[in-house]
C-alpha cells in the first residue's frame, strides 16, 4: 500500500526539497505541492485527497492553524503532520488542538521525518517517546479517582492547566488569573512535577488523557 502525501508550504524551494525527500521513502508518494490552505482545499474538493498532509504554519491566504481546523472538521480521516520553523510551545499546542497528529521542526534530520510519517501511518500520531509513553501507559486503579485529587492539584493549579490548554501565552494566563508572571511560573513548575511532564505539550496531552479538560 502506498501512502499519499500533500505538501502545503509557501516556500517553493522547501516544498520541492520535501517532495524529493519523501519520494525517496519506500511506500510514500507525493500527490502535489501547494502554497497555502486555500489551494489544498481546492485540490481536495477536486477529489485529490491525500492520506497525510505535511503542513506549514505561517502561510499567506490560509495558514496552518486555519487549514488544520478545516481538515479536522471536514476530512478527519486525513492525517496532519505539522512541519514548521516555529518552536513556540503555544504554536505546537494550538496545532495539536486543531487536529495535527504530530509536529516537526524544519531543522529535523531526514530519518526523523521518515520516522514521523511511519508513526502517523501506523499509530495516527507522532510525539516524542516521552509524551507517547504518557499517552499510552496502562490504566491503573488510581486512574478512576478524581484526577485533580489523584495528582494533588489545588484549585489554582487546576485552573492554570485549563487556561494552558489554549493558545494563551503564559503572560496572558497570568493576567487572566490576576497574578504575576512569576507566580504562573511557580504554578507551571509545580504542575509539571505533579503530572510528571517536561513541557506544555506534555501537560496538555496528559490533561486531555485524564479528562481534566474537554476538547
C-alpha positions as CSV (number, residue, x, y, z in Angstrom):
1,X,0.0,0.0,0.0
2,X,1.3,3.4,-1.0
3,X,0.6,6.4,1.4
4,X,-0.1,9.6,-0.5
5,X,1.2,12.9,0.7
6,X,0.2,16.5,0.0
7,X,2.8,19.2,0.9
8,X,1.5,22.6,1.9
9,X,4.3,25.2,2.2
10,X,4.6,28.7,0.7
11,X,8.4,28.4,0.3
12,X,8.7,26.7,-3.1
13,X,12.3,25.5,-2.6
14,X,11.3,23.9,0.7
15,X,8.3,22.3,-0.8
16,X,10.4,20.9,-3.7
17,X,13.1,19.7,-1.4
18,X,10.5,17.9,0.9
19,X,8.8,16.4,-2.2
20,X,12.1,15.0,-3.4
21,X,12.9,13.6,0.0
22,X,9.6,12.0,0.6
23,X,9.6,10.4,-2.9
24,X,12.8,8.5,-1.9
25,X,10.9,6.9,1.0
26,X,9.6,3.5,0.2
27,X,5.8,3.3,0.4
28,X,5.2,7.1,0.0
29,X,4.1,9.1,-3.0
30,X,3.7,12.9,-3.2
31,X,0.4,13.8,-4.9
32,X,1.1,17.5,-5.1
33,X,2.6,20.6,-3.6
34,X,0.6,23.8,-2.9
35,X,1.5,27.1,-1.2
36,X,-1.4,27.6,1.2
37,X,-4.6,26.1,2.7
38,X,-6.9,27.5,0.1
39,X,-5.1,25.7,-2.7
40,X,-5.1,22.5,-0.6
41,X,-8.9,22.8,-0.1
42,X,-9.4,23.4,-3.9
43,X,-7.5,20.2,-4.7
44,X,-9.3,18.2,-2.1
45,X,-12.7,19.3,-3.4
46,X,-11.5,18.0,-6.8
47,X,-11.2,14.6,-5.1
48,X,-7.4,14.8,-4.9
49,X,-7.4,13.5,-1.4
50,X,-4.1,12.6,0.3
51,X,-3.6,10.3,3.2
52,X,-1.3,12.7,5.0
53,X,-0.8,16.5,4.8
54,X,2.6,17.9,5.5
55,X,1.5,21.3,6.7
56,X,3.5,24.5,7.3
57,X,2.1,27.1,9.8
58,X,3.0,30.5,8.5
59,X,1.5,31.0,5.0
60,X,-0.4,33.7,3.2
61,X,-4.1,33.3,2.3
62,X,-4.8,30.5,4.8
63,X,-2.3,29.5,7.4
64,X,-1.7,26.1,9.1
65,X,-4.0,26.8,12.1
66,X,-7.0,27.5,9.9
67,X,-6.1,24.7,7.5
68,X,-5.7,22.0,10.2
69,X,-9.0,23.1,11.8
70,X,-10.8,22.9,8.4
71,X,-9.4,19.4,7.8
72,X,-10.4,18.3,11.3
73,X,-13.9,19.4,10.7
74,X,-14.4,18.3,7.1
75,X,-11.9,15.4,6.4
76,X,-10.9,14.0,9.8
77,X,-9.6,10.9,8.1
78,X,-6.8,12.9,6.6
79,X,-3.8,12.9,8.9
80,X,-1.8,16.0,9.6
81,X,1.9,16.4,10.3
82,X,2.9,20.0,11.1
83,X,6.3,21.0,9.8
84,X,7.4,24.4,10.8
85,X,10.4,26.6,11.9
86,X,8.2,27.8,14.8
87,X,9.2,26.1,18.0
88,X,7.0,28.0,20.4
89,X,5.0,25.8,22.8
90,X,1.9,27.8,22.2
91,X,2.0,27.1,18.4
92,X,2.6,23.4,19.0
93,X,-0.3,23.2,21.4
94,X,-2.6,25.1,19.0
95,X,-1.8,22.8,16.1
96,X,-2.3,19.7,18.1
97,X,-5.7,21.0,19.4
98,X,-6.6,21.8,15.8
99,X,-6.1,18.2,14.7
100,X,-2.4,17.8,13.9
101,X,-1.2,14.3,14.7
102,X,2.4,15.4,15.1
103,X,4.7,18.4,15.0
104,X,8.2,18.5,13.5
105,X,10.7,21.4,13.2
106,X,12.1,22.0,9.7
107,X,15.6,21.6,11.1
108,X,14.9,17.9,11.7
109,X,17.0,15.2,10.1
110,X,15.6,13.2,7.1
111,X,15.3,10.0,9.2
112,X,13.2,11.9,11.8
113,X,10.7,12.9,9.0
114,X,10.5,9.2,7.9
115,X,10.0,8.1,11.5
116,X,7.3,10.7,11.9
117,X,5.5,9.6,8.7
118,X,5.7,5.9,9.7
119,X,4.3,6.7,13.1
120,X,1.4,8.7,11.7
121,X,0.5,5.9,9.3
122,X,0.8,3.1,12.0
123,X,-0.5,4.9,15.1
124,X,-2.2,8.0,13.8
125,X,0.1,10.3,15.8
126,X,3.8,11.2,16.3
127,X,5.0,12.7,19.6
128,X,8.3,12.3,21.4
129,X,8.9,9.0,23.1
130,X,8.3,10.5,26.5
131,X,4.9,12.0,25.6
132,X,3.9,8.9,23.8
133,X,4.6,6.8,26.9
134,X,2.4,9.2,28.9
135,X,-0.5,8.8,26.4
136,X,-0.4,5.0,26.1
137,X,0.6,3.9,29.6
138,X,-1.8,1.4,31.1
139,X,-4.7,2.5,33.3
140,X,-4.3,1.6,36.9
141,X,-7.0,1.6,39.6
142,X,-5.9,5.1,40.8
143,X,-7.0,6.4,37.4
144,X,-10.6,6.1,38.4
145,X,-10.1,8.6,41.2
146,X,-10.8,12.2,40.6
147,X,-7.7,13.2,38.6
148,X,-7.4,16.5,40.5
149,X,-7.3,14.7,43.8
150,X,-5.1,11.9,42.3
151,X,-2.5,14.4,41.2
152,X,-2.8,16.5,44.4
153,X,-3.6,19.7,42.4
154,X,-5.0,22.7,44.2
155,X,-7.8,24.9,42.7
156,X,-5.3,27.5,41.2
157,X,-3.2,24.8,39.6
158,X,-6.2,23.1,38.1
159,X,-7.3,26.5,36.7
160,X,-3.8,27.1,35.3
161,X,-4.0,23.7,33.5
162,X,-7.3,24.6,31.8
163,X,-6.0,28.0,30.7
164,X,-2.8,26.4,29.4
165,X,-4.9,24.2,27.1
166,X,-5.4,27.2,24.8
167,X,-3.3,29.5,22.7
168,X,-2.9,32.0,25.5
169,X,0.7,32.8,26.4
170,X,1.9,32.4,30.0
171,X,1.8,36.2,30.4
172,X,-1.8,36.3,29.2
173,X,-2.6,33.4,31.6
174,X,-1.1,35.4,34.5
175,X,-3.3,38.3,33.5
176,X,-6.5,36.2,33.5
177,X,-5.6,34.7,36.8
178,X,-4.8,38.2,38.2
179,X,-1.3,37.1,39.4
180,X,2.2,38.0,38.3
181,X,4.0,36.0,35.6
182,X,6.4,34.8,38.3
183,X,3.5,33.3,40.2
184,X,2.4,31.5,37.0
185,X,6.0,30.2,36.6
186,X,5.6,28.7,40.0
187,X,2.2,27.0,39.1
188,X,3.9,25.6,35.9
189,X,6.8,24.1,37.8
190,X,4.5,22.6,40.4
191,X,2.1,21.2,37.8
192,X,4.9,19.8,35.6
193,X,6.3,17.9,38.7
194,X,2.9,16.6,39.8
195,X,1.9,15.5,36.3
196,X,5.4,14.1,35.6
197,X,5.8,16.0,32.3
198,X,8.5,18.2,30.9
199,X,6.7,20.6,28.6
200,X,3.5,22.4,28.0
201,X,2.6,20.0,25.2
202,X,3.1,17.0,27.6
203,X,0.9,18.8,30.2
204,X,-1.9,19.4,27.7
205,X,-1.8,15.8,26.3
206,X,-1.9,14.4,29.9
207,X,-4.7,16.8,30.9
208,X,-6.7,15.5,27.9
209,X,-6.0,11.9,28.7
210,X,-7.1,12.4,32.3
211,X,-10.2,14.4,31.2
212,X,-9.1,17.5,33.1
213,X,-10.2,19.4,30.0
214,X,-12.6,18.7,27.3
215,X,-11.8,19.2,23.6
